Amino acid sequence: MVLFNQITIIGTGLIGGSFAAAIKEADICSRIVGVDINPDSLKIAIKRGIIDDGFEDINKGITNANLIIIAVSVGEVSNILEKLKLHAPENCLLVDVGSTKEKIINKAKEIMKERPDLSFIGGHPMTGSEKWGIRWSSPVLFQDSPFILVPINPKDYHSDRLSNFVDLLNSIGAIVRILGEKEHDWKVGYISHLPHLVSSALVNFISKNDDYEQILELAGGGFKDTTRIAGSNSKMWVDICLSNQEKLEQILHEFIDEISQLKLLLSREDQQGLLDYFNRASKIKNKKIKIEGDSDQIN
């Protein structure tokens, strides 16, 4: 079933390219257009058959679009919204897929005042990779992963304009969740942004040893799993952290307190305290894994 006549994806990197691939595979759009400042990215997307046409000029790419997916770094979303305010087709639905939402939602509200014919909903796919770029895109990237939607107005979620986008997400296997923008930034700060900071800090901490290369040669699965995301796109993560600065500072403060408590248990040689600490984490983690593994629990 065709849900949109034309979808334009601004930014054909990992997320944008995966969107194009998943939509193409689901056969729910008549025409997919890519927009990117990198012509090589567009060439690859066209060669792979995941977009029907590609443009470096945003105005050419959004002509006749019913849905525009903004898949650029969070630091660039406001600039894109300003351009769309001037040139987006009437009655178009705009969706961003950035990792923070409060600042983007505030900007979108400004745009909607001047273009009330447009609709906007914030989106955040809770999936990805430490790799980046169109070469790593995949049509299955969103399958069985939460996709958070952040409406400007909670009532918007039930509007006809957005229902097709929700159907699109269901068609590519995503699990839709609805959050407010502030709640989103707090929760994602804990579950996504903090782990990246910890991963990067761990790698940098070990690198301060004179023989760190020899230490890294001993790394097993645990270290590799824990630090995998430290290899992600650095510029993208600078934008994410700064756009969620206030909340992330508080989260880091709380985490430092947690590490201090763990250090205290160790300095006291508190065997029972350490056992209780590890047992609590193990039970919480294993319970979560069980829930994720039961498909009936996440519909």
ABEGO torsion letter per residue (X at the ends): XBABABBBBBGBBAAAAAAAAAAAAAGABABBBBBBABAAAAAAAAAAGABABBBABAAAAABGBABBBBBBBAAAAAAAAAAAAAABBBGBBBBBABABAAAAAAAAAAAAAABAABBBBBBBBBBEBABBEAAABBAAAABGBBBBBBBABAAAAABAAAAAAAAAAAAAGBBBBBBBAAAAAAAAAAAAAAAAAAAAAAAAAAAABAAAAAAAAABBAAAAAAAAAAABBAAAAAAAAAAAAAAAAAAAAAAAAAAAAAAAAAAAGBAAAAAAAAAAAAAAAAAAAAAAABAAAAX
